[in-house]
Amino acid sequence: MNFKLGLVLVAAASLSACVSSPPPRQMAAAPRPQGVEGSWVDPNGIVSTFQGGTFNTRASDSNALLASGNYTTLSPTLVEINMTSLVRKTQSRVNCSLVSPSQLNCTQDSGAQFSLTRRG
């Protein structure tokens, strides 16, 4: 009888070692950018970056800094940029509306309008 009990215990121990491990973790999809954070490009290829309240614009060919400043999120779809153009040596305010996750329509305080498209 002890022999049978021993076999049962060995079999039980062997089976418990075969318990399946948890399934491998699946890679989570990259989080969708929130608001305007990230890089944007205009039709001329000029790249604007919004990061943690800081805004800058660089030439796509030379990476030269063209403008810099700060931005404030007024609502989930509205952003105000206060920037200094290093090219024109002027300061301006720009209001932008996030019309889709990949398009930002902006109006400068002078009335000029432009659109930016989310990059990558």
N, CA, C and O atoms as a printed pandas DataFrame, in Angstrom:
     atom_number atom_name residue_name chain_id  residue_number  x_coord  y_coord  z_coord
0              1         N          MET        A               1    0.818   -1.183    0.000
1              2        CA          MET        A               1    0.000    0.000    0.000
2              3         C          MET        A               1    0.866    1.253    0.000
3              4         O          MET        A               1    0.537    2.222   -0.683
4              5         N          ASN        A               2    1.945    1.256    0.737
5              6        CA          ASN        A               2    2.838    2.409    0.774
6              7         C          ASN        A               2    3.470    2.646   -0.582
7              8         O          ASN        A               2    3.752    3.786   -0.951
8              9         N          PHE        A               3    3.696    1.559   -1.335
9             10        CA          PHE        A               3    4.267    1.669   -2.669
10            11         C          PHE        A               3    3.313    2.422   -3.584
11            12         O          PHE        A               3    3.735    3.298   -4.340
12            13         N          LYS        A               4    2.002    2.076   -3.518
13            14        CA          LYS        A               4    1.002    2.752   -4.341
14            15         C          LYS        A               4    0.876    4.221   -3.937
15            16         O          LYS        A               4    0.748    5.093   -4.796
16            17         N          LEU        A               5    0.912    4.487   -2.672
17            18        CA          LEU        A               5    0.831    5.860   -2.186
18            19         C          LEU        A               5    2.033    6.641   -2.679
19            20         O          LEU        A               5    1.893    7.803   -3.059
20            21         N          GLY        A               6    3.187    6.049   -2.683
21            22        CA          GLY        A               6    4.399    6.701   -3.184
22            23         C          GLY        A               6    4.274    7.028   -4.660
23            24         O          GLY        A               6    4.663    8.111   -5.099
24            25         N          LEU        A               7    3.717    6.070   -5.444
25            26        CA          LEU        A               7    3.531    6.307   -6.877
26            27         C          LEU        A               7    2.559    7.448   -7.118
27            28         O          LEU        A               7    2.771    8.277   -8.002
28            29         N          VAL        A               8    1.503    7.488   -6.337
29            30        CA          VAL        A               8    0.511    8.548   -6.485
30            31         C          VAL        A               8    1.153    9.908   -6.165
31            32         O          VAL        A               8    0.915   10.894   -6.862
32            33         N          LEU        A               9    1.953    9.944   -5.123
33            34        CA          LEU        A               9    2.611   11.203   -4.765
34            35         C          LEU        A               9    3.603   11.633   -5.839
35            36         O          LEU        A               9    3.680   12.819   -6.159
36            37         N          VAL        A              10    4.358   10.703   -6.398
37            38        CA          VAL        A              10    5.312   11.019   -7.472
38            39         C          VAL        A              10    4.554   11.496   -8.699
39            40         O          VAL        A              10    4.964   12.461   -9.343
40            41         N          ALA        A              11    3.448   10.827   -9.030
41            42        CA          ALA        A              11    2.651   11.219  -10.190
42            43         C          ALA        A              11    2.064   12.609   -9.971
43            44         O          ALA        A              11    2.061   13.429  -10.889
44            45         N          ALA        A              12    1.571   12.881   -8.774
45            46        CA          ALA        A              12    0.993   14.184   -8.475
46            47         C          ALA        A              12    2.052   15.278   -8.567
47            48         O          ALA        A              12    1.795   16.362   -9.091
48            49         N          ALA        A              13    3.229   14.986   -8.060
49            50        CA          ALA        A              13    4.315   15.958   -8.117
50            51         C          ALA        A              13    4.719   16.214   -9.567
51            52         O          ALA        A              13    4.992   17.351   -9.954
52            53         N          SER        A              14    4.752   15.147  -10.364
53            54        CA          SER        A              14    5.111   15.296  -11.772
54            55         C          SER        A              14    4.073   16.130  -12.506
55            56         O          SER        A              14    4.424   16.986  -13.319
56            57         N          LEU        A              15    2.792   15.886  -12.224
57            58        CA          LEU        A              15    1.736   16.648  -12.883
58            59         C          LEU        A              15    1.758   18.113  -12.469
59            60         O          LEU        A              15    1.500   18.995  -13.288
60            61         N          SER        A              16    2.062   18.375  -11.211
61            62        CA          SER        A              16    2.077   19.770  -10.774
62            63         C          SER        A              16    3.208   20.528  -11.459
63            64         O          SER        A              16    3.109   21.742  -11.633
64            65         N          ALA        A              17    4.274   19.846  -11.850
65            66        CA          ALA        A              17    5.364   20.489  -12.576
66            67         C          ALA        A              17    4.952   20.808  -14.006
67            68         O          ALA        A              17    5.584   21.641  -14.655
68            69         N          CYS        A              18    3.907   20.164  -14.506
69            70        CA          CYS        A              18    3.456   20.368  -15.878
70            71         C          CYS        A              18    2.407   21.467  -16.003
71            72         O          CYS        A              18    1.908   21.731  -17.097
72            73         N          VAL        A              19    2.072   22.106  -14.889
73            74        CA          VAL        A              19    1.073   23.165  -14.957
74            75         C          VAL        A              19    1.575   24.214  -15.945
75            76         O          VAL        A              19    2.727   24.644  -15.890
76            77         N          SER        A              20    0.702   24.604  -16.828
77            78        CA          SER        A              20    1.141   25.530  -17.878
78            79         C          SER        A              20    1.507   26.878  -17.281
79            80         O          SER        A              20    0.894   27.354  -16.326
80            81         N          SER        A              21    2.513   27.465  -17.871
81            82        CA          SER        A              21    2.928   28.794  -17.440
82            83         C          SER        A              21    1.996   29.808  -18.094
83            84         O          SER        A              21    1.316   29.491  -19.070
84            85         N          PRO        A              22    1.964   31.017  -17.562
85            86        CA          PRO        A              22    1.080   32.021  -18.154
86            87         C          PRO        A              22    1.495   32.301  -19.597
87            88         O          PRO        A              22    2.665   32.153  -19.951
88            89         N          PRO        A              23    0.547   32.700  -20.416
89            90        CA          PRO        A              23    0.872   32.971  -21.816
90            91         C          PRO        A              23    1.880   34.118  -21.915
91            92         O          PRO        A              23    1.911   34.994  -21.051
92            93         N          PRO        A              24    2.696   34.113  -22.958
93            94        CA          PRO        A              24    3.672   35.199  -23.089
94            95         C          PRO        A              24    2.957   36.544  -23.207
95            96         O          PRO        A              24    1.864   36.639  -23.766
96            97         N          ARG        A              25    3.594   37.571  -22.671
97            98        CA          ARG        A              25    2.988   38.905  -22.723
98            99         C          ARG        A              25    2.991   39.409  -24.148
99           100         O          ARG        A              25    3.983   39.293  -24.868
100          101         N          GLN        A              26    1.880   39.962  -24.535
101          102        CA          GLN        A              26    1.795   40.536  -25.864
102          103         C          GLN        A              26    2.320   41.961  -25.804
103          104         O          GLN        A              26    2.148   42.665  -24.810
104          105         N          MET        A              27    2.957   42.363  -26.878
105          106        CA          MET        A              27    3.457   43.728  -26.953
106          107         C          MET        A              27    2.260   44.665  -27.050
107          108         O          MET        A              27    1.382   44.489  -27.895
108          109         N          ALA        A              28    2.239   45.642  -26.187
109          110        CA          ALA        A              28    1.156   46.612  -26.226
110          111         C          ALA        A              28    1.386   47.556  -27.404
111          112         O          ALA        A              28    2.522   47.887  -27.744
112          113         N          ALA        A              29    0.313   47.968  -28.000
113          114        CA          ALA        A              29    0.419   48.933  -29.093
114          115         C          ALA        A              29    0.984   50.234  -28.545
115          116         O          ALA        A              29    0.741   50.590  -27.391
116          117         N          ALA        A              30    1.730   50.932  -29.370
117          118        CA          ALA        A              30    2.286   52.215  -28.947
118          119         C          ALA        A              30    1.135   53.135  -28.561
119          120         O          ALA        A              30    0.122   53.198  -29.258
120          121         N          PRO        A              31    1.294   53.849  -27.448
121          122        CA          PRO        A              31    0.195   54.722  -27.040
122          123         C          PRO        A              31   -0.037   55.821  -28.073
123          124         O          PRO        A              31    0.903   56.372  -28.645
124          125         N          ARG        A              32   -1.283   56.114  -28.289
125          126        CA          ARG        A              32   -1.649   57.174  -29.230
126          127         C          ARG        A              32   -1.262   58.511  -28.603
127          128         O          ARG        A              32   -1.547   58.751  -27.429
128          129         N          PRO        A              33   -0.618   59.381  -29.375
129          130        CA          PRO        A              33   -0.222   60.674  -28.818
130          131         C          PRO        A              33   -1.429   61.437  -28.285
131          132         O          PRO        A              33   -2.517   61.391  -28.858
132          133         N          GLN        A              34   -1.214   62.134  -27.185
133          134        CA          GLN        A              34   -2.279   62.919  -26.574
134          135         C          GLN        A              34   -2.100   64.379  -26.954
135          136         O          GLN        A              34   -0.986   64.901  -26.901
136          137         N          GLY        A              35   -3.172   65.035  -27.332
137          138        CA          GLY        A              35   -3.110   66.449  -27.654
138          139         C          GLY        A              35   -2.114   66.727  -28.762
139          140         O          GLY        A              35   -2.058   66.000  -29.753
140          141         N          VAL        A              36   -1.327   67.780  -28.594
141          142        CA          VAL        A              36   -0.374   68.182  -29.625
142          143         C          VAL        A              36    1.035   67.670  -29.388
143          144         O          VAL        A              36    1.922   67.908  -30.208
144          145         N          GLU        A              37    1.257   66.974  -28.289
145          146        CA          GLU        A              37    2.599   66.475  -27.985
146          147         C          GLU        A              37    3.173   65.707  -29.173
147          148         O          GLU        A              37    2.487   64.880  -29.772
148          149         N          GLY        A              38    4.422   65.979  -29.509
149          150        CA          GLY        A              38    5.086   65.257  -30.580
150          151         C          GLY        A              38    5.549   66.182  -31.692
151          152         O          GLY        A              38    5.608   67.401  -31.530
152          153         N          SER        A              39    5.876   65.571  -32.826
153          154        CA          SER        A              39    6.396   66.315  -33.976
154          155         C          SER        A              39    5.340   66.487  -35.054
155          156         O          SER        A              39    4.536   65.592  -35.316
156          157         N          TRP        A              40    5.363   67.655  -35.669
157          158        CA          TRP        A              40    4.416   68.028  -36.716
158          159         C          TRP        A              40    5.204   68.630  -37.865
159          160         O          TRP        A              40    6.297   69.161  -37.667
160          161         N          VAL        A              41    4.655   68.550  -39.055
161          162        CA          VAL        A              41    5.343   69.090  -40.230
162          163         C          VAL        A              41    4.369   69.939  -41.047
163          164         O          VAL        A              41    3.186   69.617  -41.151
164          165         N          ASP        A              42    4.883   71.026  -41.625
165          166        CA          ASP        A              42    4.033   71.850  -42.485
166          167         C          ASP        A              42    4.257   71.438  -43.941
167          168         O          ASP        A              42    5.139   70.622  -44.209
168          169         N          PRO        A              43    3.486   71.977  -44.888
169          170        CA          PRO        A              43    3.629   71.568  -46.294
170          171         C          PRO        A              43    5.020   71.818  -46.884
171          172         O          PRO        A              43    5.383   71.204  -47.887
172          173         N          ASN        A              44    5.802   72.716  -46.270
173          174        CA          ASN        A              44    7.158   73.000  -46.749
174          175         C          ASN        A              44    8.207   72.095  -46.111
175          176         O          ASN        A              44    9.395   72.202  -46.414
176          177         N          GLY        A              45    7.766   71.206  -45.229
177          178        CA          GLY        A              45    8.697   70.283  -44.574
178          179         C          GLY        A              45    9.314   70.812  -43.298
179          180         O          GLY        A              45   10.184   70.158  -42.723
180          181         N          ILE        A              46    8.889   71.973  -42.841
181          182        CA          ILE        A              46    9.411   72.529  -41.590
182          183         C          ILE        A              46    8.793   71.753  -40.431
183          184         O          ILE        A              46    7.583   71.532  -40.393
184          185         N          VAL        A              47    9.636   71.344  -39.492
185          186        CA          VAL        A              47    9.205   70.473  -38.396
186          187         C          VAL        A              47    9.007   71.272  -37.112
187          188         O          VAL        A              47    9.914   71.975  -36.664
188          189         N          SER        A              48    7.828   71.161  -36.527
189          190        CA          SER        A              48    7.514   71.792  -35.250
190          191         C          SER        A              48    7.346   70.701  -34.205
191          192         O          SER        A              48    6.725   69.669  -34.457
192          193         N          THR        A              49    7.905   70.946  -33.035
193          194        CA          THR        A              49    7.836   69.968  -31.955
194          195         C          THR        A              49    7.202   70.595  -30.720
195          196         O          THR        A              49    7.578   71.688  -30.297
196          197         N          PHE        A              50    6.237   69.885  -30.154
197          198        CA          PHE        A              50    5.577   70.274  -28.915
198          199         C          PHE        A              50    5.983   69.247  -27.865
199          200         O          PHE        A              50    5.736   68.052  -28.031
200          201         N          GLN        A              51    6.602   69.710  -26.789
201          202        CA          GLN        A              51    7.016   68.768  -25.760
202          203         C          GLN        A              51    7.011   69.440  -24.393
203          204         O          GLN        A              51    7.798   70.346  -24.120
204          205         N          GLY        A              52    6.111   68.974  -23.550
205          206        CA          GLY        A              52    6.061   69.435  -22.164
206          207         C          GLY        A              52    5.952   70.939  -21.997
207          208         O          GLY        A              52    6.565   71.501  -21.090
208          209         N          GLY        A              53    5.180   71.610  -22.860
209          210        CA          GLY        A              53    4.998   73.046  -22.747
210          211         C          GLY        A              53    5.990   73.865  -23.559
211          212         O          GLY        A              53    5.872   75.089  -23.625
212          213         N          THR        A              54    6.966   73.208  -24.175
213          214        CA          THR        A              54    7.961   73.898  -24.998
214          215         C          THR        A              54    7.683   73.634  -26.470
215          216         O          THR        A              54    7.343   72.519  -26.867
216          217         N          PHE        A              55    7.832   74.673  -27.261
217          218        CA          PHE        A              55    7.580   74.595  -28.696
218          219         C          PHE        A              55    8.840   75.027  -29.439
219          220         O          PHE        A              55    9.496   75.990  -29.043
220          221         N          ASN        A              56    9.186   74.311  -30.527
221          222        CA          ASN        A              56   10.244   74.796  -31.397
222          223         C          ASN        A              56    9.986   74.357  -32.823
223          224         O          ASN        A              56    9.304   73.364  -33.075
224          225         N          THR        A              57   10.543   75.116  -33.744
225          226        CA          THR        A              57   10.412   74.834  -35.167
226          227         C          THR        A              57   11.804   74.802  -35.767
227          228         O          THR        A              57   12.629   75.682  -35.522
228          229         N          ARG        A              58   12.052   73.750  -36.572
229          230        CA          ARG        A              58   13.373   73.591  -37.185
230          231         C          ARG        A              58   13.246   73.352  -38.678
231          232         O          ARG        A              58   12.274   72.765  -39.154
232          233         N          ALA        A              59   14.249   73.820  -39.404
233          234        CA          ALA        A              59   14.312   73.567  -40.842
234          235         C          ALA        A              59   14.575   72.083  -41.049
235          236         O          ALA        A              59   15.388   71.483  -40.346
236          237         N          SER        A              60   13.882   71.494  -42.018
237          238        CA          SER        A              60   14.026   70.055  -42.240
238          239         C          SER        A              60   15.367   69.702  -42.866
239          240         O          SER        A              60   15.881   68.607  -42.636
240          241         N          ASP        A              61   15.941   70.599  -43.647
241          242        CA          ASP        A              61   17.205   70.272  -44.319
242          243         C          ASP        A              61   18.432   70.465  -43.426
243          244         O          ASP        A              61   19.330   69.623  -43.419
244          245         N          SER        A              62   18.473   71.560  -42.680
245          246        CA          SER        A              62   19.659   71.857  -41.865
246          247         C          SER        A              62   19.454   71.622  -40.375
247          248         O          SER        A              62   20.416   71.640  -39.607
248          249         N          ASN        A              63   18.215   71.402  -39.962
249          250        CA          ASN        A              63   17.850   71.255  -38.551
250          251         C          ASN        A              63   18.099   72.545  -37.765
251          252         O          ASN        A              63   18.142   72.527  -36.535
252          253         N          ALA        A              64   18.261   73.660  -38.478
253          254        CA          ALA        A              64   18.470   74.951  -37.817
254          255         C          ALA        A              64   17.198   75.373  -37.085
255          256         O          ALA        A              64   16.093   75.208  -37.602
256          257         N          LEU        A              65   17.359   75.909  -35.895
257          258        CA          LEU        A              65   16.231   76.390  -35.105
258          259         C          LEU        A              65   15.688   77.676  -35.736
259          260         O          LEU        A              65   16.423   78.652  -35.891
260          261         N          LEU        A              66   14.414   77.677  -36.096
261          262        CA          LEU        A              66   13.783   78.829  -36.743
262          263         C          LEU        A              66   12.946   79.640  -35.762
263          264         O          LEU        A              66   12.891   80.866  -35.846
264          265         N          ALA        A              67   12.295   78.945  -34.828
265          266        CA          ALA        A              67   11.442   79.622  -33.841
266          267         C          ALA        A              67   11.376   78.762  -32.591
267          268         O          ALA        A              67   11.535   77.542  -32.645
268          269         N          SER        A              68   11.140   79.419  -31.469
269          270        CA          SER        A              68   10.980   78.679  -30.221
270          271         C          SER        A              68   10.036   79.443  -29.314
271          272         O          SER        A              68    9.780   80.631  -29.514
272          273         N          GLY        A              69    9.527   78.749  -28.323
273          274        CA          GLY        A              69    8.607   79.385  -27.393
274          275         C          GLY        A              69    7.943   78.375  -26.490
275          276         O          GLY        A              69    8.455   77.280  -26.256
276          277         N          ASN        A              70    6.795   78.769  -25.991
277          278        CA          ASN        A              70    6.019   77.935  -25.073
278          279         C          ASN        A              70    4.599   77.805  -25.600
279          280         O          ASN        A              70    4.123   78.640  -26.369
280          281         N          TYR        A              71    3.938   76.743  -25.169
281          282        CA          TYR        A              71    2.530   76.593  -25.532
282          283         C          TYR        A              71    1.728   76.234  -24.299
283          284         O          TYR        A              71    2.228   75.639  -23.344
284          285         N          THR        A              72    0.464   76.619  -24.359
285          286        CA          THR        A              72   -0.472   76.340  -23.280
286          287         C          THR        A              72   -1.670   75.614  -23.864
287          288         O          THR        A              72   -2.239   76.052  -24.864
288          289         N          THR        A              73   -2.050   74.521  -23.252
289          290        CA          THR        A              73   -3.237   73.789  -23.679
290          291         C          THR        A              73   -4.444   74.447  -23.036
291          292         O          THR        A              73   -4.583   74.450  -21.812
292          293         N          LEU        A              74   -5.319   75.005  -23.869
293          294        CA          LEU        A              74   -6.506   75.698  -23.373
294          295         C          LEU        A              74   -7.684   74.752  -23.192
295          296         O          LEU        A              74   -8.534   74.959  -22.326
296          297         N          SER        A              75   -7.725   73.706  -24.022
297          298        CA          SER        A              75   -8.754   72.675  -23.945
298          299         C          SER        A              75   -8.163   71.449  -24.644
299          300         O          SER        A              75   -7.053   71.523  -25.169
300          301         N          PRO        A              76   -8.880   70.330  -24.660
301          302        CA          PRO        A              76   -8.318   69.155  -25.348
302          303         C          PRO        A              76   -8.037   69.395  -26.833
303          304         O          PRO        A              76   -7.257   68.658  -27.436
304          305         N          THR        A              77   -8.657   70.406  -27.426
305          306        CA          THR        A              77   -8.454   70.635  -28.858
306          307         C          THR        A              77   -7.880   72.016  -29.192
307          308         O          THR        A              77   -7.654   72.307  -30.367
308          309         N          LEU        A              78   -7.640   72.870  -28.200
309          310        CA          LEU        A              78   -7.117   74.216  -28.457
310          311         C          LEU        A              78   -5.796   74.446  -27.731
311          312         O          LEU        A              78   -5.636   74.109  -26.558
312          313         N          VAL        A              79   -4.845   75.039  -28.479
313          314        CA          VAL        A              79   -3.522   75.316  -27.930
314          315         C          VAL        A              79   -3.124   76.734  -28.312
315          316         O          VAL        A              79   -3.375   77.175  -29.433
316          317         N          GLU        A              80   -2.506   77.443  -27.380
317          318        CA          GLU        A              80   -1.982   78.774  -27.666
318          319         C          GLU        A              80   -0.464   78.718  -27.586
319          320         O          GLU        A              80    0.099   78.248  -26.597
320          321         N          ILE        A              81    0.199   79.205  -28.645
321          322        CA          ILE        A              81    1.661   79.211  -28.706
322          323         C          ILE        A              81    2.140   80.658  -28.618
323          324         O          ILE        A              81    1.652   81.520  -29.349
324          325         N          ASN        A              82    3.077   80.922  -27.742
325          326        CA          ASN        A              82    3.776   82.200  -27.689
326          327         C          ASN        A              82    5.188   81.912  -28.153
327          328         O          ASN        A              82    5.937   81.203  -27.482
328          329         N          MET        A              83    5.556   82.468  -29.314
329          330        CA          MET        A              83    6.840   82.092  -29.887
330          331         C          MET        A              83    7.621   83.295  -30.370
331          332         O          MET        A              83    7.075   84.370  -30.623
332          333         N          THR        A              84    8.914   83.075  -30.488
333          334        CA          THR        A              84    9.832   84.059  -31.037
334          335         C          THR        A              84   10.418   83.489  -32.307
335          336         O          THR        A              84   10.985   82.397  -32.307
336          337         N          SER        A              85   10.279   84.234  -33.394
337          338        CA          SER        A              85   10.879   83.828  -34.658
338          339         C          SER        A              85   12.328   84.296  -34.641
339          340         O          SER        A              85   12.603   85.490  -34.520
340          341         N          LEU        A              86   13.245   83.353  -34.763
341          342        CA          LEU        A              86   14.659   83.703  -34.786
342          343         C          LEU        A              86   15.054   84.245  -36.151
343          344         O          LEU        A              86   16.075   84.921  -36.281
344          345         N          VAL        A              87   14.258   83.956  -37.159
345          346        CA          VAL        A              87   14.520   84.432  -38.513
346          347         C          VAL        A              87   14.109   85.899  -38.636
347          348         O          VAL        A              87   14.884   86.732  -39.106
348          349         N          ARG        A              88   12.869   86.207  -38.204
349          350        CA          ARG        A              88   12.337   87.578  -38.324
350          351         C          ARG        A              88   12.616   88.430  -37.100
351          352         O          ARG        A              88   12.436   89.647  -37.123
352          353         N          LYS        A              89   13.058   87.782  -36.033
353          354        CA          LYS        A              89   13.301   88.463  -34.756
354          355         C          LYS        A              89   12.034   89.168  -34.251
355          356         O          LYS        A              89   12.067   90.322  -33.822
356          357         N          THR        A              90   10.914   88.426  -34.319
357          358        CA          THR        A              90    9.630   88.947  -33.851
358          359         C          THR        A              90    9.002   87.948  -32.892
359          360         O          THR        A              90    9.320   86.758  -32.906
360          361         N          GLN        A              91    8.108   88.457  -32.065
361          362        CA          GLN        A              91    7.335   87.594  -31.184
362          363         C          GLN        A              91    5.901   87.578  -31.681
363          364         O          GLN        A              91    5.387   88.585  -32.167
364          365         N          SER        A              92    5.263   86.424  -31.552
365          366        CA          SER        A              92    3.868   86.336  -31.978
366          367         C          SER        A              92    3.131   85.292  -31.153
367          368         O          SER        A              92    3.724   84.456  -30.472
368          369         N          ARG        A              93    1.817   85.381  -31.247
369          370        CA          ARG        A              93    0.931   84.424  -30.593
370          371         C          ARG        A              93    0.215   83.669  -31.703
371          372         O          ARG        A              93   -0.247   84.264  -32.677
372          373         N          VAL        A              94    0.130   82.358  -31.546
373          374        CA          VAL        A              94   -0.522   81.509  -32.534
374          375         C          VAL        A              94   -1.544   80.654  -31.807
375          376         O          VAL        A              94   -1.231   80.032  -30.792
376          377         N          ASN        A              95   -2.765   80.623  -32.325
377          378        CA          ASN        A              95   -3.809   79.760  -31.776
378          379         C          ASN        A              95   -4.007   78.590  -32.728
379          380         O          ASN        A              95   -4.170   78.771  -33.934
380          381         N          CYS        A              96   -3.990   77.385  -32.163
381          382        CA          CYS        A              96   -4.117   76.180  -32.982
382          383         C          CYS        A              96   -5.277   75.323  -32.489
383          384         O          CYS        A              96   -5.559   75.234  -31.295
384          385         N          SER        A              97   -5.933   74.700  -33.460
385          386        CA          SER        A              97   -7.050   73.814  -33.169
386          387         C          SER        A              97   -6.710   72.414  -33.677
387          388         O          SER        A              97   -6.382   72.230  -34.849
388          389         N          LEU        A              98   -6.791   71.454  -32.800
389          390        CA          LEU        A              98   -6.566   70.058  -33.157
390          391         C          LEU        A              98   -7.854   69.540  -33.788
391          392         O          LEU        A              98   -8.787   69.163  -33.079
392          393         N          VAL        A              99   -7.905   69.520  -35.124
393          394        CA          VAL        A              99   -9.134   69.133  -35.812
394          395         C          VAL        A              99   -9.248   67.630  -35.999
395          396         O          VAL        A              99  -10.336   67.112  -36.250
396          397         N          SER        A             100   -8.119   66.922  -35.876
397          398        CA          SER        A             100   -8.098   65.461  -35.887
398          399         C          SER        A             100   -6.795   65.061  -35.203
399          400         O          SER        A             100   -5.930   65.913  -34.996
400          401         N          PRO        A             101   -6.633   63.785  -34.848
401          402        CA          PRO        A             101   -5.377   63.384  -34.200
402          403         C          PRO        A             101   -4.139   63.665  -35.053
403          404         O          PRO        A             101   -3.022   63.690  -34.536
404          405         N          SER        A             102   -4.334   63.876  -36.360
405          406        CA          SER        A             102   -3.178   64.080  -37.238
406          407         C          SER        A             102   -3.151   65.447  -37.923
407          408         O          SER        A             102   -2.270   65.696  -38.746
408          409         N          GLN        A             103   -4.097   66.344  -37.604
409          410        CA          GLN        A             103   -4.087   67.669  -38.240
410          411         C          GLN        A             103   -4.312   68.770  -37.222
411          412         O          GLN        A             103   -5.215   68.704  -36.387
412          413         N          LEU        A             104   -3.459   69.793  -37.317
413          414        CA          LEU        A             104   -3.510   70.947  -36.435
414          415         C          LEU        A             104   -3.630   72.193  -37.315
415          416         O          LEU        A             104   -2.730   72.484  -38.103
416          417         N          ASN        A             105   -4.734   72.926  -37.185
417          418        CA          ASN        A             105   -4.941   74.159  -37.951
418          419         C          ASN        A             105   -4.615   75.342  -37.055
419          420         O          ASN        A             105   -5.113   75.437  -35.934
420          421         N          CYS        A             106   -3.769   76.252  -37.558
421          422        CA          CYS        A             106   -3.281   77.350  -36.731
422          423         C          CYS        A             106   -3.521   78.698  -37.388
423          424         O          CYS        A             106   -3.529   78.818  -38.613
424          425         N          THR        A             107   -3.718   79.717  -36.545
425          426        CA          THR        A             107   -3.881   81.092  -36.995
426          427         C          THR        A             107   -2.951   81.976  -36.173
427          428         O          THR        A             107   -3.020   81.992  -34.944
428          429         N          GLN        A             108   -2.080   82.710  -36.862
429          430        CA          GLN        A             108   -1.180   83.648  -36.188
430          431         C          GLN        A             108   -1.948   84.899  -35.807
431          432         O          GLN        A             108   -3.006   85.178  -36.370
432          433         N          ASP        A             109   -1.415   85.659  -34.846
433          434        CA          ASP        A             109   -2.102   86.884  -34.436
434          435         C          ASP        A             109   -2.186   87.895  -35.575
435          436         O          ASP        A             109   -2.979   88.834  -35.506
436          437         N          SER        A             110   -1.384   87.717  -36.617
437          438        CA          SER        A             110   -1.451   88.585  -37.803
438          439         C          SER        A             110   -2.592   88.191  -38.733
439          440         O          SER        A             110   -2.921   88.923  -39.667
440          441         N          GLY        A             111   -3.196   87.027  -38.472
441          442        CA          GLY        A             111   -4.286   86.524  -39.311
442          443         C          GLY        A             111   -3.854   85.442  -40.289
443          444         O          GLY        A             111   -4.696   84.770  -40.884
444          445         N          ALA        A             112   -2.546   85.267  -40.460
445          446        CA          ALA        A             112   -2.055   84.225  -41.371
446          447         C          ALA        A             112   -2.425   82.856  -40.814
447          448         O          ALA        A             112   -2.384   82.637  -39.603
448          449         N          GLN        A             113   -2.785   81.942  -41.704
449          450        CA          GLN        A             113   -3.187   80.597  -41.301
450          451         C          GLN        A             113   -2.268   79.561  -41.918
451          452         O          GLN        A             113   -1.717   79.759  -43.000
452          453         N          PHE        A             114   -2.113   78.448  -41.209
453          454        CA          PHE        A             114   -1.343   77.329  -41.720
454          455         C          PHE        A             114   -1.804   76.051  -41.032
455          456         O          PHE        A             114   -2.443   76.089  -39.981
456          457         N          SER        A             115   -1.472   74.934  -41.637
457          458        CA          SER        A             115   -1.829   73.628  -41.064
458          459         C          SER        A             115   -0.577   72.800  -40.868
459          460         O          SER        A             115    0.391   72.906  -41.622
460          461         N          LEU        A             116   -0.619   71.979  -39.843
461          462        CA          LEU        A             116    0.462   71.044  -39.552
462          463         C          LEU        A             116   -0.096   69.629  -39.543
463          464         O          LEU        A             116   -1.240   69.400  -39.151
464          465         N          THR        A             117    0.717   68.696  -39.975
465          466        CA          THR        A             117    0.332   67.282  -39.997
466          467         C          THR        A             117    1.247   66.526  -39.042
467          468         O          THR        A             117    2.463   66.719  -39.044
468          469         N          ARG        A             118    0.639   65.652  -38.216
469          470        CA          ARG        A             118    1.437   64.884  -37.252
470          471         C          ARG        A             118    2.446   64.026  -37.994
471          472         O          ARG        A             118    2.132   63.415  -39.016
472          473         N          ARG        A             119    3.636   63.990  -37.479
473          474        CA          ARG        A             119    4.727   63.241  -38.087
474          475         C          ARG        A             119    4.859   61.901  -37.377
475          476         O          ARG        A             119    4.888   61.838  -36.148
476          477         N          GLY        A             120    4.939   60.834  -38.161
477          478        CA          GLY        A             120    5.176   59.472  -37.653
478          479         C          GLY        A             120    4.433   59.174  -36.447
479          480         O          GLY        A             120    4.538   58.070  -35.914
